[in-house]
Amino acid sequence: MDVPVDPRLGWGLPAPGTMPRTADLEPLVTRVLAPNPSGMTLDGTNTYLVGAPGSGQAVVVDPGPDDPAHLAAVEAALSARDARCVAVLVTHHHGDHAEAALPWGGYFEAPVAAATSAVAGPRGRVLSDGDRLALAGTTIGVVPTPGHTADHLAFRLESGALLVGDHVLGRGTSVVTHPEGDVVAYLESLRRVHDLGPSALYCGHGPELTEDPGAVIAFYLAHRAYREQQLLTALADGPATVDALVATVYAEVPRRLWPAAEQSTRATLAKLRAEGRIEDAPDGAVRLA
């Protein structure tokens, strides 16, 4: 199998560390970058403000870390839009997206909505597939995208853009966490997003993807298939531990990212085990079935 080529390599996206703190992406959307850059969060968590111009309202999507400087930046962006926050939406429960949800919901006196009550809180709203939220002068569609986590959601805008959280990243590929992540569900969610034909992907981390969103999703699917084939090829040489497989399959990836690679590897092995293609071997190893 040929190595999949990432179409974003030729798009001229901003270099790591150069994304602006605040950016208006389209009339409906402003992005505010949280100050939590890392190897996993890229430039930081993208918090989005969504609302129709002139409505005087906005929805905060993925408030991110409960950081005073980030809250101040979000408030400044709301002021620039002449809007107040009327709701807080969360794509999934990971702290870099959801930590500020309940504190900011209380601060703005705005309800919180997410896929689970654990994130939405006792007075929040639990969202379901097909929900359409009439908020801030626009309508936001709820699209379940499990895989990265079981509770992952995307939000579809009237413009055709999709806020995808960690389902697709602006750079690189997303991690399917283990054991809460599910590769089979992730692949199904990728196909679902592809079939929606989004005009843009507004990612939880990294720059927005507007040039050819479908090509990025196709690359993600091909990348997953390639990693799976790499694992099977490595196991053709005999049983191996997860650590050994990561060292082989992710040899070209910086070692600081290997813990994330281990998560995705374990999730892919769980898929292969469920399909009867591999089985457990002695000493914590796996082998071809």
Secondary structure as the mmCIF struct_conf table of DSSP 4:
data_model
#
loop_
_struct_conf.conf_type_id
_struct_conf.id
_struct_conf.beg_label_comp_id
_struct_conf.beg_label_asym_id
_struct_conf.beg_label_seq_id
_struct_conf.end_label_comp_id
_struct_conf.end_label_asym_id
_struct_conf.end_label_seq_id
HELX_LH_PP_P HELX_LH_PP_P1 ASP A 2 ASP A 6
HELX_RH_3T_P HELX_RH_3T_P1 PRO A 7 GLY A 10
BEND BEND1 TRP A 11 TRP A 11
HELX_LH_PP_P HELX_LH_PP_P2 LEU A 13 ALA A 15
TURN_TY1_P TURN_TY1_P1 PRO A 16 GLY A 17
BEND BEND2 ARG A 21 ARG A 21
STRN STRN1 THR A 22 GLU A 26
TURN_TY1_P TURN_TY1_P2 PRO A 27 LEU A 28
STRN STRN2 VAL A 29 LEU A 33
BEND BEND3 PRO A 35 PRO A 35
STRN STRN3 SER A 38 SER A 38
TURN_TY1_P TURN_TY1_P3 GLY A 39 THR A 41
STRN STRN4 LEU A 42 LEU A 42
TURN_TY1_P TURN_TY1_P4 ASP A 43 ASP A 43
STRN STRN5 THR A 45 THR A 45
STRN STRN6 ASN A 46 VAL A 50
TURN_TY1_P TURN_TY1_P5 PRO A 53 GLY A 54
BEND BEND4 SER A 55 GLY A 56
STRN STRN7 GLN A 57 VAL A 61
BEND BEND5 PRO A 65 PRO A 65
HELX_RH_AL_P HELX_RH_AL_P1 PRO A 68 ALA A 80
TURN_TY1_P TURN_TY1_P6 ARG A 81 ASP A 82
STRN STRN8 ARG A 84 LEU A 89
BEND BEND6 THR A 91 THR A 91
BEND BEND7 HIS A 93 HIS A 93
HELX_RH_AL_P HELX_RH_AL_P2 GLY A 95 ALA A 98
TURN_TY1_P TURN_TY1_P7 GLU A 99 ALA A 100
HELX_RH_AL_P HELX_RH_AL_P3 ALA A 101 PHE A 108
TURN_TY1_P TURN_TY1_P8 GLU A 109 GLU A 109
STRN STRN9 VAL A 112 ALA A 114
BEND BEND8 ALA A 115 THR A 116
HELX_RH_AL_P HELX_RH_AL_P4 SER A 117 ALA A 120
TURN_TY1_P TURN_TY1_P9 PRO A 122 ARG A 123
BEND BEND9 GLY A 124 GLY A 124
STRN STRN10 ARG A 125 VAL A 126
TURN_TY1_P TURN_TY1_P10 ASP A 129 GLY A 130
STRN STRN11 ARG A 132 LEU A 135
TURN_TY1_P TURN_TY1_P11 ALA A 136 GLY A 137
STRN STRN12 THR A 138 PRO A 144
TURN_TY1_P TURN_TY1_P12 PRO A 146 GLY A 147
BEND BEND10 HIS A 148 THR A 149
TURN_TY1_P TURN_TY1_P13 ALA A 150 ASP A 151
STRN STRN13 LEU A 153 ARG A 156
TURN_TY1_P TURN_TY1_P14 GLU A 158 SER A 159
BEND BEND11 GLY A 160 GLY A 160
STRN STRN14 ALA A 161 GLY A 165
TURN_TY1_P TURN_TY1_P15 ASP A 166 ASP A 166
BEND BEND12 HIS A 167 VAL A 168
BEND BEND13 GLY A 170 GLY A 172
TURN_TY1_P TURN_TY1_P16 HIS A 178 GLU A 180
HELX_RH_AL_P HELX_RH_AL_P5 VAL A 183 LEU A 196
BEND BEND14 SER A 199 SER A 199
STRN STRN15 ALA A 200 CYS A 203
BEND BEND15 GLY A 204 GLY A 204
STRN STRN16 HIS A 205 HIS A 205
BEND BEND16 GLY A 206 GLY A 206
STRN STRN17 LEU A 209 LEU A 209
BEND BEND17 GLU A 211 GLU A 211
HELX_RH_AL_P HELX_RH_AL_P6 PRO A 213 LEU A 235
TURN_TY1_P TURN_TY1_P17 ALA A 236 ASP A 237
BEND BEND18 GLY A 238 GLY A 238
STRN STRN18 ALA A 240 ALA A 240
HELX_RH_AL_P HELX_RH_AL_P7 VAL A 242 VAL A 249
TURN_TY1_P TURN_TY1_P18 TYR A 250 GLU A 252
BEND BEND19 VAL A 253 VAL A 253
HELX_RH_3T_P HELX_RH_3T_P2 ARG A 255 LEU A 257
HELX_RH_AL_P HELX_RH_AL_P8 TRP A 258 ALA A 274
TURN_TY1_P TURN_TY1_P19 GLU A 275 GLY A 276
BEND BEND20 ARG A 277 ARG A 277
STRN STRN19 ILE A 278 ASP A 280
HELX_RH_3T_P HELX_RH_3T_P3 PRO A 282 GLY A 284
STRN STRN20 VAL A 286 LEU A 288
#
